Amino acid sequence: MPNNLRAEILAEFRRRFGVVQKLDRSQSLYDVGNNALRVYFRYSALHEGERTFFGLREEDLRRLEGHSSIICFLWDNQPSPLFIPFSEYEEVFRHLTPAGDGQYKVQIYPSADNSELYLPKTGRFNVEGFFGWEVVDRLIDKSRIASIPELSHVQVQSLLGAIGSRKRFDVWIPLVDRAKLDSTIAESFECCSGLPSGYEAARSILPEVDVIWIERGSGALRAMFEVEHSTPVYSGLLRFNDIHLIANRLKPTFSIVANEDRRDLFLRQLSRPTFRASGLNELCTFMKYEDVYCWYERIRRSG
């Protein structure tokens, strides 16, 4: 099955970009379009609990450095391939130590709502913006990056709210922010009038969260997002940590959303002893503004 999946992806690369060649000394590295892109293929079966397990060879990752390159994660019955630009996590891998076999052990948690990449001793990262061939097109054709606008705090809230609405969640936005939502960046959506019952222990904190997705019917809290445009990343993590400790039965996903230049700050803050002790460092993901925008565009185009 992994060879069949890889063959299908390689055939599409050839159709789109012409020449595709396997690099020497590797069974998984390919050059696309005469050095326009390097692709590193990884496959995993889908294990119990909807988890995948991948080994990334340190030697192979080093051969991605200095090139436009992606890691293509594949698993059975995948709706579309996951293409993660290596540059997004190159610095993270430099600070990690591979296992005794020379591989970094990583996991993907596939989800219809909020797929995540897990890096041991580092944390979780939302990867919804990296599904589909648009990722490859953007990486090879840099001119398309210009079409992604500079986003404000409230525009990111608008995008996340519209994504949640498209996914048929009820959406909570703090009352003070609702009049500012930008319908020019994302389609309008209706905010729920109140938070569901059953979360009284966190009642003073939940209304302040920038965006919450709520399961329609059950009232379960599915995802929470804190947009850290200029405010300290630490404040959003503290709010998530309080919710996690006060109402740990909630089990939502927690995501800090910020510009790329705040990723390192997020990783440093999340590694604090208080977040390691509570377990938040294993639950909280990081998303870039660009990823949110691409996520919304992909959902909008798919209908």
C-alpha positions as CSV (number, residue, x, y, z in Angstrom):
1,M,0.0,0.0,0.0
2,P,2.7,2.6,0.8
3,N,4.4,2.0,-2.6
4,N,1.0,2.5,-4.3
5,L,0.4,5.8,-2.5
6,R,3.8,7.1,-3.3
7,A,3.5,6.1,-7.0
8,E,0.2,8.0,-7.2
9,I,1.8,11.2,-5.7
10,L,4.9,10.8,-8.0
11,A,2.7,10.5,-11.0
12,E,0.9,13.7,-10.1
13,F,4.3,15.5,-9.6
14,R,5.4,14.4,-13.1
15,R,2.1,15.6,-14.6
16,R,2.5,19.0,-12.9
17,F,6.2,19.7,-13.0
18,G,7.8,17.3,-15.5
19,V,11.0,15.6,-14.4
20,V,11.1,13.6,-11.1
21,Q,14.2,11.7,-10.0
22,K,15.1,9.7,-7.0
23,L,18.1,11.0,-5.1
24,D,21.0,8.6,-4.5
25,R,21.5,6.9,-1.1
26,S,17.9,7.1,-0.2
27,Q,14.7,5.2,-1.0
28,S,12.5,8.1,0.0
29,L,14.0,11.4,-1.3
30,Y,13.1,12.8,-4.7
31,D,14.0,15.8,-6.8
32,V,11.1,17.5,-8.7
33,G,11.4,19.8,-11.7
34,N,15.2,19.9,-12.0
35,N,15.9,21.0,-8.4
36,A,12.7,23.1,-8.0
37,L,11.6,21.0,-5.0
38,R,12.9,18.1,-2.9
39,V,10.3,15.7,-1.5
40,Y,10.7,13.3,1.4
41,F,8.1,10.6,1.5
42,R,7.0,9.0,4.8
43,Y,4.3,6.4,5.3
44,S,2.5,5.0,8.4
45,A,-0.4,2.7,9.0
46,L,-3.3,4.2,10.9
47,H,-3.1,2.8,14.4
48,E,-5.7,2.5,17.2
49,G,-6.8,5.9,18.5
50,E,-6.4,7.4,15.0
51,R,-2.7,7.9,15.3
52,T,0.2,7.5,12.9
53,F,3.9,6.9,13.7
54,F,6.7,8.1,11.4
55,G,10.5,7.8,11.6
56,L,12.4,10.7,10.0
57,R,16.0,9.8,9.3
58,E,18.4,12.5,10.4
59,E,20.6,11.9,7.3
60,D,17.6,12.5,5.0
61,L,16.5,15.7,6.8
62,R,20.0,17.1,6.4
63,R,19.7,16.6,2.6
64,L,16.6,18.9,2.7
65,E,18.4,21.8,4.2
66,G,19.1,24.7,1.8
67,H,16.4,23.5,-0.7
68,S,12.8,24.2,-1.3
69,S,11.6,21.0,0.3
70,I,8.6,19.2,1.8
71,I,7.9,16.1,3.9
72,C,5.0,14.2,2.4
73,F,3.2,12.2,5.1
74,L,1.0,9.4,3.8
75,W,-1.4,6.9,5.5
76,D,-4.2,4.7,4.3
77,N,-7.6,6.2,3.3
78,Q,-6.1,9.7,3.5
79,P,-8.4,12.3,1.9
80,S,-5.5,14.3,0.5
81,P,-1.7,14.2,0.9
82,L,-0.1,16.2,3.7
83,F,2.8,18.3,2.5
84,I,4.7,20.0,5.3
85,P,7.4,22.5,4.2
86,F,10.6,21.4,5.9
87,S,11.6,25.1,6.5
88,E,8.6,25.3,9.0
89,Y,10.4,22.9,11.4
90,E,14.0,23.0,10.4
91,E,15.1,24.9,13.5
92,V,13.0,22.7,15.7
93,F,14.8,19.5,14.5
94,R,18.2,21.1,15.0
95,H,17.4,21.2,18.7
96,L,16.1,17.7,18.9
97,T,18.1,14.5,19.4
98,P,17.2,11.5,17.2
99,A,16.6,8.1,18.7
100,G,19.4,5.4,18.7
101,D,18.5,4.3,15.2
102,G,19.1,7.8,13.8
103,Q,15.5,8.7,13.3
104,Y,13.2,11.4,14.8
105,K,10.0,9.7,16.0
106,V,7.0,11.9,15.1
107,Q,3.3,11.4,15.0
108,I,0.4,12.8,13.0
109,Y,-3.1,12.8,14.7
110,P,-5.4,12.9,11.6
111,S,-8.8,14.6,12.2
112,A,-11.6,15.9,10.1
113,D,-11.4,19.1,12.1
114,N,-8.0,19.8,13.4
115,S,-5.1,17.5,12.3
116,E,-1.9,17.9,14.3
117,L,1.8,17.1,14.1
118,Y,3.4,15.9,17.4
119,L,7.1,16.3,18.0
120,P,8.4,14.6,21.2
121,K,9.6,17.0,23.9
122,T,8.5,20.0,21.7
123,G,4.7,19.9,21.4
124,R,1.9,19.8,18.9
125,F,1.4,21.9,15.7
126,N,-1.7,22.4,13.7
127,V,-1.1,21.2,10.1
128,E,-4.6,21.8,8.5
129,G,-3.1,24.4,6.2
130,F,-0.7,21.8,4.6
131,F,-3.2,19.4,3.1
132,G,-3.5,19.4,-0.7
133,W,-1.5,20.4,-3.8
134,E,-1.9,24.1,-3.2
135,V,0.9,23.8,-0.7
136,V,3.3,22.5,-3.4
137,D,2.1,25.2,-5.8
138,R,2.8,27.9,-3.3
139,L,6.2,26.6,-2.5
140,I,7.4,26.3,-6.1
141,D,5.7,29.5,-7.3
142,K,6.7,32.1,-4.7
143,S,4.7,34.8,-6.5
144,R,1.5,33.2,-5.1
145,I,2.6,34.1,-1.5
146,A,1.9,37.7,-2.3
147,S,-1.8,36.8,-2.5
148,I,-1.9,36.1,1.3
149,P,-2.7,39.4,3.0
150,E,-1.3,40.9,6.2
151,L,-3.8,39.9,8.8
152,S,-5.0,41.7,11.9
153,H,-6.1,40.1,15.2
154,V,-9.8,40.4,14.4
155,Q,-9.3,39.2,10.8
156,V,-7.8,36.0,12.1
157,Q,-10.7,35.7,14.5
158,S,-13.0,36.1,11.5
159,L,-11.2,33.4,9.5
160,L,-11.3,30.9,12.4
161,G,-14.9,31.6,13.1
162,A,-15.8,31.1,9.4
163,I,-13.8,27.8,9.3
164,G,-15.7,26.6,12.4
165,S,-19.0,27.6,11.0
166,R,-18.2,25.8,7.7
167,K,-17.4,22.7,9.8
168,R,-20.8,23.0,11.3
169,F,-19.7,24.0,14.8
170,D,-21.3,26.7,16.9
171,V,-18.8,29.5,17.2
172,W,-18.1,31.6,20.3
173,I,-16.4,35.0,19.9
174,P,-16.0,37.3,22.9
175,L,-18.9,39.9,22.9
176,V,-16.5,42.8,22.7
177,D,-15.0,41.5,19.4
178,R,-18.1,40.6,17.5
179,A,-18.8,44.1,16.0
180,K,-15.3,44.2,14.7
181,L,-15.4,40.9,12.7
182,D,-14.3,41.4,9.1
183,S,-16.7,40.0,6.5
184,T,-14.3,41.2,3.7
185,I,-11.7,38.6,4.6
186,A,-14.1,35.7,5.4
187,E,-17.8,35.0,5.0
188,S,-20.1,36.2,7.8
189,F,-21.3,33.6,10.4
190,E,-23.5,33.6,13.4
191,C,-22.0,33.6,16.8
192,C,-23.7,31.6,19.5
193,S,-25.5,33.7,22.2
194,G,-23.8,31.9,25.1
195,L,-21.5,29.1,26.2
196,P,-23.1,25.7,26.9
197,S,-23.8,24.6,30.5
198,G,-21.7,22.2,32.4
199,Y,-18.5,24.3,32.5
200,E,-19.2,26.5,35.5
201,A,-15.8,25.9,37.0
202,A,-14.2,27.7,34.1
203,R,-17.0,30.2,33.6
204,S,-14.9,33.3,34.4
205,I,-12.2,32.3,31.8
206,L,-13.9,30.7,28.8
207,P,-15.7,33.9,27.6
208,E,-12.3,35.6,27.2
209,V,-11.0,32.9,24.7
210,D,-10.7,34.5,21.2
211,V,-12.4,31.7,19.3
212,I,-14.2,28.5,20.6
213,W,-15.7,25.8,18.4
214,I,-18.7,24.0,20.1
215,E,-20.2,20.7,19.0
216,R,-23.8,21.3,17.9
217,G,-26.2,19.3,19.9
218,S,-23.9,18.0,22.6
219,G,-22.4,21.3,23.7
220,A,-18.9,19.8,23.9
221,L,-16.0,22.3,23.5
222,R,-14.0,21.0,20.5
223,A,-11.3,23.6,19.9
224,M,-10.0,26.8,21.4
225,F,-7.9,29.5,19.7
226,E,-5.9,32.4,21.2
227,V,-4.8,34.9,18.7
228,E,-1.6,36.5,20.0
229,H,-1.1,39.4,17.6
230,S,0.8,41.8,20.0
231,T,-0.2,40.5,23.4
232,P,2.3,38.1,25.2
233,V,2.1,34.5,24.1
234,Y,2.4,33.6,27.8
235,S,-1.0,35.1,28.6
236,G,-2.8,32.9,26.2
237,L,-0.9,29.8,27.5
238,L,-1.9,30.7,31.1
239,R,-5.5,31.0,30.1
240,F,-5.4,27.6,28.4
241,N,-3.5,26.1,31.4
242,D,-6.2,27.4,33.8
243,I,-9.0,25.9,31.6
244,H,-7.0,22.6,31.4
245,L,-6.5,22.4,35.1
246,I,-10.0,23.6,36.2
247,A,-12.0,21.5,33.7
248,N,-9.7,18.8,32.5
249,R,-12.6,16.7,31.3
250,L,-13.2,19.1,28.4
251,K,-10.4,17.6,26.2
252,P,-10.6,20.3,23.5
253,T,-7.6,21.2,21.3
254,F,-5.7,24.3,22.3
255,S,-4.1,26.5,19.6
256,I,-1.9,29.6,19.9
257,V,-2.2,31.5,16.6
258,A,0.4,34.1,15.7
259,N,2.9,35.3,13.1
260,E,5.8,33.0,12.2
261,D,8.3,35.2,14.1
262,R,6.6,34.2,17.4
263,R,7.0,30.5,16.9
264,D,10.3,30.3,18.8
265,L,8.8,32.4,21.7
266,F,5.8,29.9,21.8
267,L,8.2,26.9,22.0
268,R,10.3,28.6,24.8
269,Q,7.2,29.6,26.8
270,L,5.5,26.2,26.4
271,S,8.7,24.4,27.7
272,R,8.3,26.2,31.1
273,P,8.1,23.8,34.1
274,T,4.5,24.8,34.9
275,F,3.2,23.8,31.5
276,R,5.2,20.6,31.4
277,A,3.8,19.7,34.9
278,S,0.2,20.3,33.9
279,G,0.6,18.5,30.5
280,L,-0.4,21.5,28.4
281,N,2.9,21.2,26.5
282,E,1.6,18.0,25.1
283,L,-1.8,19.5,24.1
284,C,-1.2,23.0,22.8
285,T,-0.5,23.6,19.1
286,F,0.9,26.5,17.1
287,M,-0.6,27.9,14.0
288,K,0.7,30.7,11.7
289,Y,-1.7,33.4,10.3
290,E,-0.8,32.1,6.8
291,D,-1.9,28.6,7.8
292,V,-5.3,29.9,8.9
293,Y,-5.8,31.8,5.7
294,C,-4.9,28.8,3.6
295,W,-7.1,26.6,5.7
296,Y,-10.1,28.9,5.1
297,E,-9.4,29.2,1.4
298,R,-9.1,25.4,1.0
299,I,-12.4,24.9,2.8
300,R,-14.1,27.7,0.9
301,R,-13.1,26.3,-2.5
302,S,-14.1,22.8,-1.5
303,G,-17.6,24.0,-0.7
